[in-house]
Each structure stands twice: as structure tokens, then as C-alpha cells.
Amino acid sequence: MGRQAKLRQQRKQAGASFPSKELPPDSSWSKFLKKPVSTQKKENTSLLGKFKAWLNPLPKVDKYQACLESHDFFEENNVVLGAFAWSGYQKKHQKGIVFVLDLDDSNPKIDYIPRKLIKTTMPRYGVEASDIPAIDSMVEIYEPETDLVLVYVNGAREMSTAVEKPEMTPPECYETMRKEI
């Protein structure tokens, strides 16, 4: 079993003990967040599909599901996330991550976590200690004027991280959202 498979297995086992701690209330922009339309395949109800399901009752696990959900979420909300990143960068005066906790059907919780607090804050949300240096190095190299670092945790408690580039620059996103409110 490879390192990544072991990490996924540990996350799934730790899923039951994932903290239910709520993120702090985010800005008034959270009302603009949209949940992307689910792209999961529906169950095959044909006779052949039922027979296949009977032969293999274990559900197929998509190891890239968190990445796909994170990308869909970003595509649907890139202006809001860009504005949130720029606002956090301006308030905290340092680079950081946009952390999205999307555990259920309600609105996802978002928070800006500055770089100096990543090591202490992320374990509270169930992020493995071995993943934190990778997140920290992403924060070190991204440019806040053009990009943002998105850390997304889905309903299955799987994490996806990426340096994303919104349609507009984060300062432009911020100005756009300020006009919306």
C-alpha cells in the first residue's frame, strides 16, 4: 500500500472523530455561495445494472472525488472566494489559505487562515500533520494579487488543496463583491 493510500485510509478512519467545530461566522458574502450541481452517476436500475450491483455490493470509491468537488465548488464561486482571499490577506497582513468546510447540504463554512496559524489551526479541522508542510509550501509560493490557495474538505472528510486563479484578480473580486453588498 502506497503512502497516499495509507493517508486516505487514515483520514477515512479518523472521519468518525472529525471535529464538529464550526468555523467562525464568515462575511456577508457567504450568502452568495452556490453549491455546484452534483456530477455523480446515478445508480443503474436496469436488470444488468442490478445484477452487477448484486455481484459487487461494495460501492466504487473515486479517489479523485474531493478534487472534482473542490474544482466544481471553485468554478461556481470563484469571485466570492477571490474576494474572501483578498479581504483576509488585507485584514491579516499576510498570505494564507481559504479553508472551505463543506460537510453537508447546508451552506459551506469558509475561513481565511493566515500562514502563521496553519500549523496550529489545521489539525483542529482534522487535517493530518503530514499534509501541513505541503499546504505551507503552497502558501509560500502563491501570489496573493493573482491567486489563492484553496483547501477544501468535502462531506466524506476528504481534503483537496490547490492554488487557484479566479476569473478576475482577487482585488477585482473584492471590489466586485463590495459593490454587490
Secondary structure, 3 states (H helix, E strand, C coil): CCHHHHHHHHHHHHHHHCCCCCCCCCCHHHHHCCCCCCCCCCCCCCHHHHHHHHHCCCCCCCCCHHHHHHHHHHHHHHHHHHHHHHHHHHHHCCCEEEEEECCCCCCCEEEEEEHHHHHHHHHHHCCCHHHHHHHHHHHHHCCCCCCEEEEEECCCCCEEEEEECCCCCHHHHHHHHHHHC
